[in-house]
Amino acid sequence: MTRRDGVKAAAWTALSYSRVMGANDRAGLGVIGVGHRGTYVMTLFQKNADVEVRALCDVYGVRIDEAQQKAPHTRTFSDHRRLLELKEVDVVLIGSPDHWHKDHAVDAMEAGKDVYVEKPMCRTREEAPLMVKAARIHDRICQVGVQQRSGRIYLEPREKYVRSGALGKISHIDAVWHGGVPRRLPSEPARKPSNLDWVRFLGPVKYRDWNPGQYLNFRAFLDFNGGKMTDFGHHWMDAIHMYMGERAPNSAVFAGGIYTDLGDGRTAPDTCNALFEYNGFSALFQSNAYGANVEYGITFHGSEGRLFVNRNRYEFTRAKGGAPEVEKIPGDITADHVRNFLDCCKSRKLPNGDVGIASISVLPPLLAVQSYVEQRRLRFDADRLEVLPL
């Protein structure tokens, strides 16, 4: 390469970098799905000086209006494909319902956008590799909203007690995130609002007539997601993988069901107990319908002690006795996860919650849902990523 070629290559590199969000200007953010969670995470993006919200998309006009109160002067759409056509949008936050995550993420990456997609990353096992493929083929940053990966409250005890060997051999893990007693699904508004695109909300899901319960509480229906198993379970199983290694389980079995039947047509179980077998340890995820809940969190049981961790505190108890070692770190770790994503959009390094590792940690909850539906224990090939025959 001649000096002239080197200067030219450097110029092209600089030009390419200048087009990466936030390198020389503010990143243009587009938000697809501006419900409660999508709008909240949008406000965390807005706390970063190198971000500007430029476009919003939702199937319900009321939600667009509410989000615009926090992000005025934005362009608005009901069809995400129109938002993705905007050159001024560099990165996309996806806060849509779970059954849309794959399509919204893949479409965004194919349009040249970097993506932050809320968890669970997808609705089916078949969708996960498609999202990873899109990120790799199009050289896109894709961060999944498994924010434990960016939280000091998780990173610190992992180093102090697990990687250091202080916890000893970990043989079992309890992951608990209970919900309250189910309430009957809403039956209003009985008539679909005129500014709500119900057909677009359904998207890849089989058509059915307007149902306010399915729109306002889609997580009660397995057509749209995996219920509490994927809503809470992807978070906790991802944290287990973060501590124990990025490998799928060898088996999954579900126990539970709809034990509080309110006659409202829900299909997702309210009582969820899923046991996973890994190489050298087991993990039990529980999310049950209790009126008086116990503290949510993950407990790692080791030969030298016990480690409990959740989003705001951790506690290590030594097997030999003595006072527990407790640390409390307040705040929402989602903000740290957002910042990690923005930094990686500039550096082009893989983010903490990269779609590749999230595609493995989403497998346990999805396998548990399959176990519930098929009413059997599943054996899983963690190398080929396939359910083994009976």
DRENDO-1510 file (C-alpha; in Angstrom, 1 decimal, always signed):
<recs>
REC; n; res; u; v; w
REC; 1; MET; +0.0; +0.0; +0.0 .
REC; 2; THR; +1.3; +3.4; -1.0 .
REC; 3; ARG; +1.2; +6.4; +1.4 .
REC; 4; ARG; -1.5; +7.9; -0.8 .
REC; 5; ASP; -3.5; +4.7; -0.5 .
REC; 6; GLY; -3.0; +4.7; +3.2 .
REC; 7; VAL; -4.3; +8.3; +3.5 .
REC; 8; LYS; -7.3; +7.4; +1.3 .
REC; 9; ALA; -8.1; +4.4; +3.4 .
REC; 10; ALA; -7.8; +6.4; +6.6 .
REC; 11; ALA; -10.1; +9.0; +5.1 .
REC; 12; TRP; -12.7; +6.3; +4.3 .
REC; 13; THR; -12.4; +4.9; +7.8 .
REC; 14; ALA; -13.0; +8.4; +9.3 .
REC; 15; LEU; -15.9; +8.9; +7.0 .
REC; 16; SER; -17.4; +5.5; +7.9 .
REC; 17; TYR; -17.0; +6.3; +11.6 .
REC; 18; SER; -18.6; +9.7; +11.2 .
REC; 19; ARG; -21.7; +7.9; +10.1 .
REC; 20; VAL; -21.8; +5.8; +13.2 .
REC; 21; MET; -24.2; +7.2; +15.7 .
REC; 22; GLY; -22.9; +9.8; +18.0 .
REC; 23; ALA; -19.4; +9.9; +16.6 .
REC; 24; ASN; -19.5; +13.5; +15.4 .
REC; 25; ASP; -23.2; +14.3; +16.1 .
REC; 26; ARG; -26.1; +13.2; +18.2 .
REC; 27; ALA; -27.6; +9.8; +17.5 .
REC; 28; GLY; -31.0; +9.8; +15.9 .
REC; 29; LEU; -33.2; +7.5; +17.9 .
REC; 30; GLY; -36.3; +5.8; +16.6 .
REC; 31; VAL; -38.6; +4.0; +19.0 .
REC; 32; ILE; -40.9; +1.2; +17.9 .
REC; 33; GLY; -43.5; +0.5; +20.5 .
REC; 34; VAL; -44.1; +3.3; +23.0 .
REC; 35; GLY; -46.1; +1.6; +25.7 .
REC; 36; HIS; -45.1; +1.9; +29.3 .
REC; 37; ARG; -41.7; +0.1; +29.0 .
REC; 38; GLY; -40.8; +1.5; +25.6 .
REC; 39; THR; -41.4; +5.0; +26.7 .
REC; 40; TYR; -39.6; +4.6; +30.0 .
REC; 41; VAL; -36.4; +3.2; +28.3 .
REC; 42; MET; -36.7; +6.0; +25.8 .
REC; 43; THR; -36.4; +8.5; +28.6 .
REC; 44; LEU; -33.2; +6.7; +29.7 .
REC; 45; PHE; -31.8; +7.2; +26.3 .
REC; 46; GLN; -32.7; +10.9; +26.5 .
REC; 47; LYS; -30.5; +11.3; +29.6 .
REC; 48; ASN; -27.5; +10.8; +27.3 .
REC; 49; ALA; -26.3; +14.0; +25.6 .
REC; 50; ASP; -25.3; +12.2; +22.4 .
REC; 51; VAL; -28.9; +11.0; +21.7 .
REC; 52; GLU; -31.9; +12.8; +20.2 .
REC; 53; VAL; -35.3; +11.1; +19.7 .
REC; 54; ARG; -36.4; +11.7; +16.1 .
REC; 55; ALA; -39.2; +9.2; +15.4 .
REC; 56; LEU; -41.9; +7.2; +17.2 .
REC; 57; CYS; -44.0; +4.3; +16.1 .
REC; 58; ASP; -46.9; +2.6; +17.6 .
REC; 59; VAL; -50.2; +1.0; +16.5 .
REC; 60; TYR; -52.2; +3.1; +19.0 .
REC; 61; GLY; -52.5; +6.8; +18.5 .
REC; 62; VAL; -53.0; +7.6; +22.2 .
REC; 63; ARG; -49.6; +6.1; +23.0 .
REC; 64; ILE; -48.0; +8.1; +20.3 .
REC; 65; ASP; -49.5; +11.3; +21.8 .
REC; 66; GLU; -48.3; +10.3; +25.3 .
REC; 67; ALA; -44.8; +9.6; +24.2 .
REC; 68; GLN; -44.6; +12.9; +22.3 .
REC; 69; GLN; -45.1; +14.7; +25.5 .
REC; 70; LYS; -41.7; +13.4; +26.5 .
REC; 71; ALA; -40.2; +13.6; +23.0 .
REC; 72; PRO; -41.8; +16.5; +21.1 .
REC; 73; HIS; -41.3; +17.4; +17.5 .
REC; 74; THR; -40.7; +13.8; +16.5 .
REC; 75; ARG; -42.0; +12.2; +13.4 .
REC; 76; THR; -44.7; +9.6; +14.0 .
REC; 77; PHE; -45.7; +6.3; +12.3 .
REC; 78; SER; -48.0; +3.4; +12.8 .
REC; 79; ASP; -46.0; +1.2; +10.4 .
REC; 80; HIS; -42.4; +0.5; +11.6 .
REC; 81; ARG; -41.2; +0.1; +8.0 .
REC; 82; ARG; -41.8; +3.8; +7.3 .
REC; 83; LEU; -39.8; +4.8; +10.4 .
REC; 84; LEU; -36.9; +2.6; +9.2 .
REC; 85; GLU; -36.8; +4.5; +5.9 .
REC; 86; LEU; -35.6; +7.7; +7.7 .
REC; 87; LYS; -32.0; +8.5; +7.2 .
REC; 88; GLU; -32.0; +10.6; +10.3 .
REC; 89; VAL; -32.7; +7.5; +12.4 .
REC; 90; ASP; -29.4; +5.8; +13.3 .
REC; 91; VAL; -30.5; +3.5; +16.2 .
REC; 92; VAL; -33.7; +1.9; +17.1 .
REC; 93; LEU; -35.2; +1.0; +20.5 .
REC; 94; ILE; -37.8; -1.8; +20.2 .
REC; 95; GLY; -40.4; -1.9; +23.0 .
REC; 96; SER; -43.1; -3.6; +21.1 .
REC; 97; PRO; -44.9; -6.8; +22.3 .
REC; 98; ASP; -42.8; -10.0; +22.3 .
REC; 99; HIS; -44.3; -11.5; +19.2 .
REC; 100; TRP; -43.0; -8.5; +17.1 .
REC; 101; HIS; -39.4; -8.5; +18.5 .
REC; 102; LYS; -37.8; -10.6; +15.8 .
REC; 103; ASP; -39.4; -8.9; +12.8 .
REC; 104; HIS; -38.8; -5.4; +14.2 .
REC; 105; ALA; -35.2; -6.2; +15.0 .
REC; 106; VAL; -34.4; -7.9; +11.8 .
REC; 107; ASP; -36.1; -5.2; +9.7 .
REC; 108; ALA; -34.2; -2.5; +11.5 .
REC; 109; MET; -30.8; -4.2; +11.1 .
REC; 110; GLU; -31.5; -4.9; +7.4 .
REC; 111; ALA; -32.2; -1.1; +7.1 .
REC; 112; GLY; -28.7; -0.4; +8.6 .
REC; 113; LYS; -29.8; +0.5; +12.1 .
REC; 114; ASP; -28.3; -0.5; +15.4 .
REC; 115; VAL; -30.8; -2.1; +17.7 .
REC; 116; TYR; -31.7; -2.2; +21.4 .
REC; 117; VAL; -34.5; -4.7; +21.7 .
REC; 118; GLU; -36.3; -5.4; +25.0 .
REC; 119; LYS; -36.4; -8.9; +26.4 .
REC; 120; PRO; -37.4; -11.6; +25.8 .
REC; 121; MET; -35.5; -11.3; +22.6 .
REC; 122; CYS; -37.9; -13.5; +20.7 .
REC; 123; ARG; -41.1; -15.6; +21.0 .
REC; 124; THR; -39.8; -18.9; +19.5 .
REC; 125; ARG; -36.5; -20.8; +19.4 .
REC; 126; GLU; -36.5; -20.6; +15.6 .
REC; 127; GLU; -36.5; -16.8; +15.7 .
REC; 128; ALA; -33.3; -16.5; +17.8 .
REC; 129; PRO; -30.7; -17.5; +15.1 .
REC; 130; LEU; -32.4; -15.3; +12.6 .
REC; 131; MET; -31.8; -12.2; +14.8 .
REC; 132; VAL; -28.2; -13.3; +15.3 .
REC; 133; LYS; -27.7; -13.8; +11.6 .
REC; 134; ALA; -29.1; -10.4; +10.8 .
REC; 135; ALA; -26.7; -8.7; +13.2 .
REC; 136; ARG; -23.7; -10.5; +11.9 .
REC; 137; ILE; -24.5; -10.2; +8.2 .
REC; 138; HIS; -25.3; -6.5; +8.4 .
REC; 139; ASP; -22.6; -5.7; +10.9 .
REC; 140; ARG; -25.0; -4.2; +13.4 .
REC; 141; ILE; -24.9; -3.8; +17.1 .
REC; 142; CYS; -27.8; -5.5; +18.7 .
REC; 143; GLN; -28.3; -5.2; +22.5 .
REC; 144; VAL; -31.0; -7.3; +24.2 .
REC; 145; GLY; -32.5; -5.8; +27.3 .
REC; 146; VAL; -31.0; -8.2; +29.8 .
REC; 147; GLN; -29.6; -5.3; +31.8 .
REC; 148; GLN; -28.1; -7.5; +34.6 .
REC; 149; ARG; -25.1; -7.8; +32.2 .
REC; 150; SER; -24.3; -4.1; +32.7 .
REC; 151; GLY; -25.1; -3.8; +36.4 .
REC; 152; ARG; -22.3; -3.4; +39.0 .
REC; 153; ILE; -24.7; -5.2; +41.5 .
REC; 154; TYR; -24.2; -8.4; +39.4 .
REC; 155; LEU; -20.7; -7.9; +38.1 .
REC; 156; GLU; -19.1; -7.3; +41.5 .
REC; 157; PRO; -20.3; -10.5; +43.3 .
REC; 158; ARG; -19.6; -12.6; +40.2 .
REC; 159; GLU; -15.9; -11.6; +40.5 .
REC; 160; LYS; -15.7; -11.6; +44.3 .
REC; 161; TYR; -17.4; -14.9; +45.0 .
REC; 162; VAL; -17.8; -17.0; +41.9 .
REC; 163; ARG; -14.8; -16.4; +39.7 .
REC; 164; SER; -12.6; -16.1; +42.7 .
REC; 165; GLY; -13.7; -19.6; +43.9 .
REC; 166; ALA; -14.9; -18.2; +47.3 .
REC; 167; LEU; -18.3; -19.8; +46.7 .
REC; 168; GLY; -16.8; -23.2; +45.9 .
REC; 169; LYS; -18.5; -25.8; +43.7 .
REC; 170; ILE; -22.0; -24.5; +42.8 .
REC; 171; SER; -24.3; -27.4; +42.5 .
REC; 172; HIS; -27.8; -25.7; +42.5 .
REC; 173; ILE; -29.3; -22.4; +41.8 .
REC; 174; ASP; -32.7; -21.1; +42.8 .
REC; 175; ALA; -34.1; -18.3; +40.7 .
REC; 176; VAL; -37.3; -16.7; +42.1 .
REC; 177; TRP; -39.5; -14.0; +40.7 .
REC; 178; HIS; -43.0; -14.5; +41.9 .
REC; 179; GLY; -46.1; -12.6; +40.8 .
REC; 180; GLY; -49.2; -11.6; +42.6 .
REC; 181; VAL; -52.6; -13.3; +42.5 .
REC; 182; PRO; -54.0; -13.0; +39.0 .
REC; 183; ARG; -56.8; -10.5; +38.3 .
REC; 184; ARG; -59.4; -10.9; +35.6 .
REC; 185; LEU; -58.4; -9.5; +32.3 .
REC; 186; PRO; -60.0; -6.2; +31.2 .
REC; 187; SER; -63.1; -6.3; +29.1 .
REC; 188; GLU; -63.1; -2.7; +28.1 .
REC; 189; PRO; -63.1; -0.9; +25.8 .
REC; 190; ALA; -65.6; -3.3; +24.3 .
REC; 191; ARG; -65.2; -1.6; +20.9 .
REC; 192; LYS; -61.8; -1.1; +19.4 .
REC; 193; PRO; -60.6; +2.5; +19.5 .
REC; 194; SER; -60.7; +4.0; +16.0 .
REC; 195; ASN; -57.0; +5.1; +16.2 .
REC; 196; LEU; -55.7; +1.6; +17.2 .
REC; 197; ASP; -54.5; -0.6; +14.3 .
REC; 198; TRP; -55.5; -4.1; +15.7 .
REC; 199; VAL; -54.5; -6.0; +12.6 .
REC; 200; ARG; -51.0; -4.5; +12.7 .
REC; 201; PHE; -50.8; -5.3; +16.4 .
REC; 202; LEU; -51.5; -8.9; +15.7 .
REC; 203; GLY; -48.9; -8.9; +12.9 .
REC; 204; PRO; -47.5; -12.5; +12.6 .
REC; 205; VAL; -50.1; -13.9; +15.0 .
REC; 206; LYS; -53.2; -15.6; +13.6 .
REC; 207; TYR; -56.1; -13.1; +13.2 .
REC; 208; ARG; -58.8; -12.9; +15.8 .
REC; 209; ASP; -61.4; -10.2; +16.5 .
REC; 210; TRP; -60.7; -7.3; +18.8 .
REC; 211; ASN; -60.1; -8.4; +22.3 .
REC; 212; PRO; -59.2; -5.8; +24.9 .
REC; 213; GLY; -57.7; -8.4; +27.3 .
REC; 214; GLN; -55.3; -9.6; +24.7 .
REC; 215; TYR; -54.2; -6.1; +23.7 .
REC; 216; LEU; -53.9; -4.7; +27.3 .
REC; 217; ASN; -52.4; -7.9; +28.8 .
REC; 218; PHE; -50.8; -9.8; +25.9 .
REC; 219; ARG; -48.5; -11.7; +28.3 .
REC; 220; ALA; -51.5; -13.7; +29.5 .
REC; 221; PHE; -51.6; -15.4; +26.1 .
REC; 222; LEU; -49.0; -17.8; +24.7 .
REC; 223; ASP; -49.8; -16.7; +21.1 .
REC; 224; PHE; -47.9; -13.5; +21.9 .
REC; 225; ASN; -45.2; -14.6; +24.3 .
REC; 226; GLY; -44.2; -17.2; +26.9 .
REC; 227; GLY; -46.0; -15.6; +29.9 .
REC; 228; LYS; -44.0; -15.2; +33.1 .
REC; 229; MET; -41.5; -17.9; +31.9 .
REC; 230; THR; -40.1; -15.5; +29.2 .
REC; 231; ASP; -41.0; -12.2; +30.8 .
REC; 232; PHE; -39.2; -12.9; +34.1 .
REC; 233; GLY; -37.4; -16.1; +33.2 .
REC; 234; HIS; -35.2; -14.6; +30.4 .
REC; 235; HIS; -33.8; -12.1; +32.9 .
REC; 236; TRP; -33.0; -14.7; +35.6 .
REC; 237; MET; -31.8; -17.5; +33.3 .
REC; 238; ASP; -29.5; -14.9; +31.5 .
REC; 239; ALA; -28.0; -14.0; +34.8 .
REC; 240; ILE; -27.4; -17.6; +35.6 .
REC; 241; HIS; -25.6; -18.0; +32.3 .
REC; 242; MET; -23.6; -14.9; +33.0 .
REC; 243; TYR; -22.3; -16.5; +36.2 .
REC; 244; MET; -22.1; -20.1; +35.1 .
REC; 245; GLY; -21.2; -20.1; +31.4 .
REC; 246; GLU; -23.0; -19.4; +28.1 .
REC; 247; ARG; -24.4; -22.8; +27.4 .
REC; 248; ALA; -27.9; -24.1; +27.1 .
REC; 249; PRO; -29.3; -26.7; +29.5 .
REC; 250; ASN; -29.4; -30.4; +28.8 .
REC; 251; SER; -33.0; -30.8; +29.9 .
REC; 252; ALA; -36.0; -28.8; +30.9 .
REC; 253; VAL; -39.2; -29.8; +32.7 .
REC; 254; PHE; -42.2; -27.6; +33.7 .
REC; 255; ALA; -44.6; -28.0; +36.6 .
REC; 256; GLY; -47.5; -25.7; +37.0 .
REC; 257; GLY; -50.4; -24.3; +35.1 .
REC; 258; ILE; -53.4; -22.0; +35.2 .
REC; 259; TYR; -54.3; -22.7; +38.9 .
REC; 260; THR; -56.4; -19.5; +39.3 .
REC; 261; ASP; -58.9; -19.9; +36.5 .
REC; 262; LEU; -60.9; -16.7; +36.1 .
REC; 263; GLY; -62.7; -17.8; +32.9 .
REC; 264; ASP; -61.1; -15.0; +30.9 .
REC; 265; GLY; -59.5; -17.2; +28.2 .
REC; 266; ARG; -55.9; -16.8; +29.2 .
REC; 267; THR; -53.5; -19.5; +28.1 .
REC; 268; ALA; -50.2; -18.6; +29.9 .
REC; 269; PRO; -49.8; -20.3; +33.3 .
REC; 270; ASP; -50.0; -18.3; +36.5 .
REC; 271; THR; -47.9; -20.9; +38.4 .
REC; 272; CYS; -44.5; -21.6; +36.9 .
REC; 273; ASN; -41.8; -24.0; +38.2 .
REC; 274; ALA; -39.2; -25.0; +35.7 .
REC; 275; LEU; -36.2; -27.2; +36.5 .
REC; 276; PHE; -33.2; -27.2; +34.2 .
REC; 277; GLU; -30.2; -29.6; +34.2 .
REC; 278; TYR; -26.8; -28.3; +33.1 .
REC; 279; ASN; -23.4; -29.8; +33.1 .
REC; 280; GLY; -22.6; -30.1; +36.8 .
REC; 281; PHE; -25.5; -28.1; +38.3 .
REC; 282; SER; -29.2; -27.7; +38.2 .
REC; 283; ALA; -31.3; -24.5; +38.2 .
REC; 284; LEU; -34.9; -24.1; +39.4 .
REC; 285; PHE; -36.9; -21.0; +38.2 .
REC; 286; GLN; -40.1; -20.2; +40.0 .
REC; 287; SER; -42.7; -17.6; +39.4 .
REC; 288; ASN; -45.9; -18.4; +41.2 .
REC; 289; ALA; -49.1; -16.6; +42.1 .
REC; 290; TYR; -48.6; -15.7; +45.8 .
REC; 291; GLY; -50.5; -13.1; +47.7 .
REC; 292; ALA; -47.5; -12.5; +50.0 .
REC; 293; ASN; -44.4; -12.7; +47.9 .
REC; 294; VAL; -40.9; -13.5; +49.0 .
REC; 295; GLU; -38.0; -11.4; +47.9 .
REC; 296; TYR; -37.1; -11.8; +44.2 .
REC; 297; GLY; -33.6; -12.8; +43.3 .
REC; 298; ILE; -31.2; -15.6; +42.5 .
REC; 299; THR; -29.5; -17.8; +45.1 .
REC; 300; PHE; -26.3; -19.7; +44.2 .
REC; 301; HIS; -25.7; -22.6; +46.5 .
REC; 302; GLY; -22.0; -23.5; +46.7 .
REC; 303; SER; -19.8; -25.9; +48.8 .
REC; 304; GLU; -18.3; -22.9; +50.6 .
REC; 305; GLY; -21.3; -20.7; +51.0 .
REC; 306; ARG; -24.4; -19.1; +49.6 .
REC; 307; LEU; -24.7; -16.0; +47.3 .
REC; 308; PHE; -28.0; -14.1; +46.9 .
REC; 309; VAL; -28.2; -11.4; +44.3 .
REC; 310; ASN; -31.0; -9.2; +42.9 .
REC; 311; ARG; -31.0; -5.8; +41.2 .
REC; 312; ASN; -30.3; -3.7; +44.3 .
REC; 313; ARG; -28.4; -5.9; +46.7 .
REC; 314; TYR; -26.3; -9.0; +47.1 .
REC; 315; GLU; -25.5; -11.1; +50.2 .
REC; 316; PHE; -22.8; -13.7; +50.7 .
REC; 317; THR; -23.0; -16.2; +53.6 .
REC; 318; ARG; -20.0; -18.4; +54.3 .
REC; 319; ALA; -20.6; -22.1; +55.1 .
REC; 320; LYS; -18.2; -21.7; +58.1 .
REC; 321; GLY; -20.4; -19.1; +59.7 .
REC; 322; GLY; -19.9; -15.5; +60.5 .
REC; 323; ALA; -21.8; -12.4; +59.6 .
REC; 324; PRO; -23.1; -12.2; +56.0 .
REC; 325; GLU; -21.4; -9.9; +53.6 .
REC; 326; VAL; -24.0; -7.5; +52.3 .
REC; 327; GLU; -23.8; -4.8; +49.7 .
REC; 328; LYS; -26.6; -2.5; +48.5 .
REC; 329; ILE; -26.5; -0.5; +45.3 .
REC; 330; PRO; -29.6; +1.5; +44.5 .
REC; 331; GLY; -30.7; +2.7; +41.1 .
REC; 332; ASP; -31.9; +1.2; +37.8 .
REC; 333; ILE; -29.2; -0.7; +36.0 .
REC; 334; THR; -31.1; -0.3; +32.7 .
REC; 335; ALA; -29.5; +3.1; +32.4 .
REC; 336; ASP; -26.0; +1.4; +32.5 .
REC; 337; HIS; -27.2; -1.0; +29.8 .
REC; 338; VAL; -28.3; +1.8; +27.6 .
REC; 339; ARG; -25.0; +3.6; +28.0 .
REC; 340; ASN; -23.1; +0.4; +27.1 .
REC; 341; PHE; -25.2; +0.1; +24.0 .
REC; 342; LEU; -24.5; +3.6; +22.9 .
REC; 343; ASP; -20.7; +3.2; +23.5 .
REC; 344; CYS; -20.7; +0.0; +21.5 .
REC; 345; CYS; -22.5; +1.7; +18.6 .
REC; 346; LYS; -19.5; +4.0; +18.4 .
REC; 347; SER; -16.7; +1.5; +19.1 .
REC; 348; ARG; -18.4; -1.4; +17.1 .
REC; 349; LYS; -17.5; -3.8; +20.0 .
REC; 350; LEU; -20.1; -6.4; +21.0 .
REC; 351; PRO; -22.3; -5.0; +23.8 .
REC; 352; ASN; -22.8; -6.7; +27.2 .
REC; 353; GLY; -26.2; -8.1; +26.2 .
REC; 354; ASP; -25.2; -9.0; +22.6 .
REC; 355; VAL; -27.9; -10.9; +20.7 .
REC; 356; GLY; -25.5; -13.9; +20.4 .
REC; 357; ILE; -25.4; -14.6; +24.1 .
REC; 358; ALA; -29.0; -13.7; +24.6 .
REC; 359; SER; -30.0; -16.2; +22.0 .
REC; 360; ILE; -28.6; -18.9; +24.3 .
REC; 361; SER; -30.1; -17.6; +27.5 .
REC; 362; VAL; -33.5; -17.3; +26.0 .
REC; 363; LEU; -33.5; -21.0; +25.3 .
REC; 364; PRO; -34.3; -22.3; +28.9 .
REC; 365; PRO; -37.5; -20.3; +29.3 .
REC; 366; LEU; -38.6; -21.2; +25.8 .
REC; 367; LEU; -37.9; -24.8; +26.4 .
REC; 368; ALA; -39.9; -24.6; +29.6 .
REC; 369; VAL; -42.9; -23.2; +27.7 .
REC; 370; GLN; -42.6; -26.1; +25.2 .
REC; 371; SER; -42.5; -28.5; +28.1 .
REC; 372; TYR; -45.7; -27.0; +29.5 .
REC; 373; VAL; -47.5; -27.1; +26.2 .
REC; 374; GLU; -46.4; -30.7; +25.4 .
REC; 375; GLN; -46.7; -31.9; +29.0 .
REC; 376; ARG; -43.3; -33.7; +29.0 .
REC; 377; ARG; -39.7; -33.4; +30.0 .
REC; 378; LEU; -37.5; -32.2; +27.2 .
REC; 379; ARG; -34.0; -33.5; +26.6 .
REC; 380; PHE; -31.9; -30.9; +24.7 .
REC; 381; ASP; -28.7; -31.1; +22.7 .
REC; 382; ALA; -26.8; -28.0; +23.8 .
REC; 383; ASP; -24.4; -28.3; +21.0 .
REC; 384; ARG; -26.8; -28.7; +18.1 .
REC; 385; LEU; -29.5; -26.6; +19.9 .
REC; 386; GLU; -32.1; -29.2; +19.2 .
REC; 387; VAL; -34.8; -31.0; +21.3 .
REC; 388; LEU; -34.0; -34.7; +21.3 .
REC; 389; PRO; -36.6; -37.2; +20.2 .
REC; 390; LEU; -38.6; -39.2; +22.8 .
</recs>
